[in-house]
Amino acid sequence: MTTSIKTTFKHNLKAHHNHLKLKRLQPKTIEAYMRAIRRIGEYFQYDIVNLSESQLLDYFTDLQDSHSWSAVKLDLYGLKFYTHHVLKADWIHVDLIKPPTATRLPDIVSVEEAAHLFSSTHVLVTGSFSLPSIV
């Protein structure tokens, strides 16, 4: 890593911060996007001006192995913002990240589903308790 690469990175990081503030993003978003660019910078020895699809694939694969889905997503969004606003470059749409699938329980269960839930219960609780009233 040359000194000029690190100097350019620091200059671009300051510009990134200024753009984030000018766009009036929330303080936590600014903090997350700044952290993302610092982390990406460290990973690529501060040379992040012309990252290839292959390099991004390696980075996000490694990040996914060590961080939460939320951190991966924030790094992606932070890098997109940085590329667009600081580097003034078009984001190469790389479909690298797919969110984990989540299944939710329905808010209302059918009679059959309720019967199945009740029949699956094997421990009875004794004592006094009250059900909330439905108004």
Backbone as CSV, one residue per row, in Angstrom:
resi,resn,N_x,N_y,N_z,CA_x,CA_y,CA_z,C_x,C_y,C_z
1,MET,0.840,-1.173,0.000,0.000,0.000,0.000,0.886,1.237,0.000
2,THR,0.587,2.125,-0.914,1.357,3.361,-0.978,0.691,4.433,-0.133
3,THR,1.485,5.447,0.185,0.964,6.551,0.984,-0.124,7.297,0.228
4,SER,0.007,7.405,-1.102,-0.991,8.144,-1.879,-2.354,7.436,-1.865
5,ILE,-2.350,6.108,-1.834,-3.613,5.365,-1.768,-4.310,5.654,-0.443
6,LYS,-3.552,5.616,0.638,-4.151,5.880,1.949,-4.601,7.341,2.054
7,THR,-3.850,8.263,1.483,-4.236,9.675,1.494,-5.519,9.881,0.704
8,THR,-5.609,9.255,-0.456,-6.816,9.343,-1.278,-8.001,8.753,-0.517
9,PHE,-7.779,7.620,0.153,-8.849,6.988,0.922,-9.348,7.925,2.017
10,LYS,-8.425,8.552,2.765,-8.819,9.458,3.838,-9.598,10.655,3.291
11,HIS,-9.155,11.184,2.169,-9.857,12.304,1.528,-11.267,11.879,1.113
12,ASN,-11.377,10.713,0.483,-12.686,10.210,0.051,-13.589,9.881,1.237
13,LEU,-13.001,9.401,2.321,-13.784,9.091,3.511,-14.396,10.364,4.102
14,LYS,-13.614,11.445,4.107,-14.138,12.730,4.588,-15.249,13.221,3.661
15,ALA,-15.059,13.085,2.352,-16.099,13.474,1.398,-17.358,12.630,1.609
16,HIS,-17.167,11.346,1.882,-18.285,10.435,2.148,-19.091,10.937,3.350
17,HIS,-18.383,11.302,4.404,-19.034,11.807,5.609,-19.823,13.084,5.302
18,ASN,-19.216,13.973,4.523,-19.898,15.217,4.162,-21.170,14.945,3.356
19,HIS,-21.098,14.029,2.408,-22.278,13.687,1.604,-23.385,13.089,2.476
20,LEU,-22.998,12.238,3.404,-23.984,11.633,4.296,-24.706,12.697,5.119
21,LYS,-23.938,13.675,5.616,-24.537,14.746,6.405,-25.415,15.648,5.541
22,LEU,-24.956,15.955,4.328,-25.737,16.821,3.442,-27.050,16.169,3.016
23,LYS,-27.059,14.851,2.932,-28.291,14.135,2.580,-29.210,13.986,3.783
24,ARG,-28.751,14.494,4.928,-29.533,14.481,6.170,-29.945,13.079,6.601
25,LEU,-29.027,12.147,6.456,-29.301,10.803,6.943,-29.235,10.804,8.473
26,GLN,-29.871,9.833,9.059,-29.904,9.724,10.509,-28.489,9.457,11.038
27,PRO,-28.168,9.949,12.244,-26.826,9.749,12.797,-26.381,8.284,12.833
28,LYS,-27.296,7.367,13.170,-26.923,5.945,13.212,-26.618,5.408,11.818
29,THR,-27.314,5.911,10.800,-27.043,5.494,9.421,-25.687,6.028,8.991
30,ILE,-25.399,7.278,9.328,-24.090,7.859,9.001,-22.987,7.038,9.643
31,GLU,-23.160,6.714,10.906,-22.171,5.909,11.628,-21.977,4.542,10.964
32,ALA,-23.066,3.905,10.576,-22.989,2.573,9.959,-22.321,2.633,8.590
33,TYR,-22.669,3.630,7.771,-22.075,3.747,6.434,-20.594,4.117,6.520
34,MET,-20.226,4.938,7.496,-18.806,5.272,7.695,-18.033,4.024,8.125
35,ARG,-18.603,3.267,9.052,-17.959,2.031,9.514,-17.788,1.056,8.351
36,ALA,-18.797,1.004,7.482,-18.737,0.104,6.328,-17.551,0.449,5.438
37,ILE,-17.379,1.720,5.127,-16.285,2.115,4.229,-14.931,1.916,4.911
38,ARG,-14.847,2.190,6.204,-13.573,1.923,6.907,-13.248,0.429,6.878
39,ARG,-14.272,-0.422,7.101,-14.052,-1.878,7.101,-13.642,-2.359,5.713
40,ILE,-14.328,-1.860,4.687,-13.990,-2.236,3.310,-12.592,-1.739,2.956
41,GLY,-12.276,-0.525,3.396,-10.940,0.029,3.153,-9.851,-0.827,3.765
42,GLU,-10.047,-1.235,4.998,-9.061,-2.095,5.650,-8.908,-3.425,4.913
43,TYR,-10.022,-3.977,4.477,-10.002,-5.272,3.787,-9.186,-5.202,2.500
44,PHE,-9.310,-4.107,1.768,-8.627,-3.958,0.474,-7.389,-3.056,0.561
45,GLN,-6.826,-2.909,1.743,-5.661,-2.051,1.969,-5.888,-0.648,1.410
46,TYR,-7.086,-0.126,1.610,-7.505,1.238,1.297,-7.600,1.548,-0.192
47,ASP,-7.466,0.563,-1.049,-7.575,0.769,-2.492,-8.956,0.292,-2.945
48,ILE,-9.970,1.153,-2.775,-11.336,0.735,-3.078,-11.961,1.551,-4.208
49,VAL,-11.134,2.176,-5.008,-11.658,3.022,-6.090,-12.236,2.192,-7.229
50,ASN,-11.582,1.131,-7.619,-12.042,0.314,-8.747,-12.166,-1.152,-8.345
51,LEU,-13.125,-1.461,-7.512,-13.303,-2.839,-7.080,-14.039,-3.633,-8.153
52,SER,-13.588,-4.849,-8.362,-14.211,-5.722,-9.362,-15.324,-6.545,-8.716
53,GLU,-16.120,-7.162,-9.550,-17.182,-8.036,-9.053,-16.589,-9.181,-8.238
54,SER,-15.469,-9.699,-8.690,-14.810,-10.796,-7.987,-14.343,-10.361,-6.596
55,GLN,-13.792,-9.170,-6.501,-13.343,-8.663,-5.205,-14.530,-8.461,-4.260
56,LEU,-15.622,-7.923,-4.807,-16.817,-7.728,-3.982,-17.384,-9.060,-3.516
57,LEU,-17.353,-10.046,-4.385,-17.826,-11.384,-4.027,-17.018,-11.935,-2.864
58,ASP,-15.691,-11.813,-2.948,-14.823,-12.287,-1.863,-15.113,-11.542,-0.560
59,TYR,-15.225,-10.222,-0.654,-15.448,-9.415,0.550,-16.761,-9.782,1.238
60,PHE,-17.847,-9.793,0.472,-19.148,-10.047,1.095,-19.294,-11.493,1.554
61,THR,-18.600,-12.417,0.910,-18.595,-13.805,1.388,-17.904,-13.889,2.742
62,ASP,-16.741,-13.250,2.854,-16.024,-13.246,4.130,-16.819,-12.529,5.212
63,LEU,-17.442,-11.407,4.845,-18.214,-10.638,5.819,-19.413,-11.438,6.315
64,GLN,-20.069,-12.137,5.411,-21.243,-12.933,5.781,-20.862,-14.053,6.753
65,ASP,-19.640,-14.564,6.617,-19.187,-15.632,7.519,-18.899,-15.122,8.925
66,SER,-18.611,-13.824,9.057,-18.193,-13.311,10.356,-19.133,-12.284,10.978
67,HIS,-20.125,-11.809,10.230,-21.003,-10.753,10.738,-22.473,-11.108,10.494
68,SER,-23.326,-10.326,11.101,-24.764,-10.544,10.961,-25.250,-10.093,9.592
69,TRP,-26.456,-10.535,9.249,-27.068,-10.109,7.992,-27.195,-8.592,7.963
70,SER,-27.506,-7.988,9.083,-27.663,-6.541,9.159,-26.357,-5.824,8.807
71,ALA,-25.230,-6.302,9.313,-23.933,-5.693,9.007,-23.598,-5.837,7.526
72,VAL,-23.895,-6.986,6.951,-23.640,-7.220,5.523,-24.460,-6.242,4.689
73,LYS,-25.717,-6.099,5.048,-26.618,-5.210,4.317,-26.156,-3.757,4.426
74,LEU,-25.768,-3.325,5.622,-25.302,-1.956,5.804,-24.016,-1.686,5.033
75,ASP,-23.115,-2.663,4.991,-21.892,-2.483,4.207,-22.203,-2.353,2.726
76,LEU,-23.143,-3.135,2.239,-23.541,-3.043,0.839,-24.131,-1.671,0.532
77,TYR,-25.064,-1.217,1.369,-25.694,0.081,1.137,-24.687,1.223,1.290
78,GLY,-23.793,1.103,2.267,-22.758,2.122,2.449,-21.831,2.201,1.246
79,LEU,-21.461,1.053,0.699,-20.588,1.033,-0.477,-21.303,1.581,-1.705
80,LYS,-22.581,1.282,-1.854,-23.348,1.844,-2.970,-23.400,3.364,-2.873
81,PHE,-23.663,3.873,-1.677,-23.712,5.322,-1.468,-22.354,5.939,-1.782
82,TYR,-21.299,5.354,-1.285,-19.928,5.836,-1.505,-19.595,5.857,-2.996
83,THR,-19.932,4.781,-3.689,-19.639,4.682,-5.119,-20.385,5.763,-5.896
84,HIS,-21.634,5.954,-5.574,-22.450,6.917,-6.313,-22.086,8.365,-5.992
85,HIS,-21.957,8.704,-4.710,-21.786,10.095,-4.310,-20.336,10.550,-4.233
86,VAL,-19.429,9.683,-3.867,-18.027,10.091,-3.710,-17.223,9.808,-4.972
87,LEU,-17.331,8.585,-5.475,-16.566,8.220,-6.672,-17.246,8.689,-7.951
88,LYS,-18.504,9.099,-7.840,-19.287,9.543,-9.007,-19.296,8.483,-10.100
89,ALA,-19.413,7.243,-9.667,-19.414,6.118,-10.604,-20.742,5.393,-10.509
90,ASP,-21.098,4.721,-11.575,-22.307,3.909,-11.559,-22.034,2.638,-10.765
91,TRP,-23.001,2.254,-9.994,-22.884,1.007,-9.229,-23.105,-0.149,-10.176
92,ILE,-22.152,-1.040,-10.213,-22.314,-2.255,-11.001,-23.241,-3.149,-10.196
93,HIS,-24.433,-3.351,-10.729,-25.396,-4.157,-9.980,-24.901,-5.596,-9.923
94,VAL,-24.438,-5.958,-8.762,-23.961,-7.304,-8.531,-24.944,-7.946,-7.571
95,ASP,-25.620,-8.954,-8.025,-26.625,-9.608,-7.196,-25.931,-10.617,-6.291
96,LEU,-25.206,-10.096,-5.317,-24.392,-10.948,-4.464,-25.111,-11.410,-3.208
97,ILE,-25.956,-10.561,-2.696,-26.482,-10.808,-1.369,-27.972,-11.092,-1.440
98,LYS,-28.352,-12.176,-0.847,-29.763,-12.528,-0.772,-30.124,-12.626,0.703
99,PRO,-31.159,-11.892,1.112,-31.511,-11.925,2.529,-31.994,-13.310,2.951
100,PRO,-31.781,-13.640,4.220,-32.284,-14.929,4.698,-33.808,-14.942,4.656
101,THR,-34.342,-16.102,4.393,-35.800,-16.211,4.358,-36.321,-16.370,5.782
102,ALA,-37.374,-15.658,6.052,-37.981,-15.726,7.379,-39.450,-16.080,7.209
103,THR,-39.900,-16.955,8.058,-41.315,-17.304,8.025,-41.959,-16.771,9.290
104,ARG,-43.075,-16.168,9.117,-43.812,-15.614,10.246,-45.032,-16.470,10.525
105,LEU,-45.372,-16.527,11.787,-46.615,-17.182,12.157,-47.756,-16.226,11.828
106,PRO,-48.867,-16.767,11.413,-49.995,-15.876,11.117,-50.508,-15.224,12.397
107,ASP,-51.058,-14.023,12.248,-51.624,-13.325,13.403,-52.892,-14.011,13.897
108,ILE,-53.631,-14.623,12.993,-54.865,-15.309,13.338,-54.729,-16.763,12.887
109,VAL,-55.028,-17.665,13.798,-54.951,-19.085,13.450,-56.357,-19.623,13.205
110,SER,-56.408,-20.624,12.356,-57.696,-21.252,12.070,-58.086,-22.169,13.238
111,VAL,-59.314,-22.634,13.237,-59.794,-23.545,14.274,-58.961,-24.822,14.259
112,GLU,-58.664,-25.314,13.072,-57.871,-26.540,12.954,-56.452,-26.326,13.506
113,GLU,-55.861,-25.160,13.201,-54.509,-24.873,13.700,-54.516,-24.737,15.222
114,ALA,-55.545,-24.108,15.773,-55.652,-23.980,17.226,-55.806,-25.354,17.875
115,ALA,-56.632,-26.207,17.285,-56.827,-27.554,17.813,-55.511,-28.326,17.792
116,HIS,-54.754,-28.166,16.729,-53.458,-28.851,16.634,-52.503,-28.339,17.714
117,LEU,-52.466,-27.020,17.931,-51.607,-26.457,18.978,-51.999,-26.988,20.354
118,PHE,-53.306,-27.012,20.644,-53.776,-27.477,21.943,-53.509,-28.962,22.131
119,SER,-53.660,-29.740,21.088,-53.426,-31.179,21.209,-51.939,-31.493,21.359
120,SER,-51.081,-30.579,20.952,-49.631,-30.776,21.077,-49.130,-30.464,22.474
121,THR,-49.955,-29.815,23.293,-49.572,-29.437,24.644,-49.771,-30.619,25.574
122,HIS,-48.706,-30.984,26.282,-48.770,-32.149,27.164,-48.671,-31.784,28.640
123,VAL,-48.294,-30.557,28.950,-48.147,-30.137,30.336,-49.276,-29.176,30.653
124,LEU,-50.049,-29.528,31.652,-51.135,-28.658,32.068,-50.657,-27.778,33.207
125,VAL,-51.053,-26.532,33.196,-50.688,-25.596,34.244,-51.910,-25.384,35.107
126,THR,-51.711,-25.548,36.421,-52.827,-25.313,37.337,-52.565,-24.017,38.061
127,GLY,-53.592,-23.416,38.532,-53.476,-22.134,39.225,-54.448,-21.152,38.616
128,SER,-54.435,-19.980,39.184,-55.381,-18.989,38.675,-54.677,-18.063,37.696
129,PHE,-55.325,-17.857,36.619,-54.869,-16.888,35.641,-56.091,-16.402,34.902
130,SER,-55.963,-15.258,34.307,-57.130,-14.728,33.575,-56.708,-14.423,32.145
131,LEU,-57.637,-14.658,31.279,-57.412,-14.344,29.875,-57.742,-12.887,29.633
132,PRO,-57.020,-12.231,28.770,-57.347,-10.838,28.478,-58.690,-10.755,27.785
133,SER,-59.425,-9.733,28.123,-60.730,-9.577,27.500,-60.568,-8.977,26.115
134,ILE,-61.382,-9.416,25.208,-61.348,-8.924,23.839,-62.475,-7.918,23.705
135,VAL,-62.107,-6.698,23.401,-63.110,-5.640,23.294,-63.235,-5.211,21.861
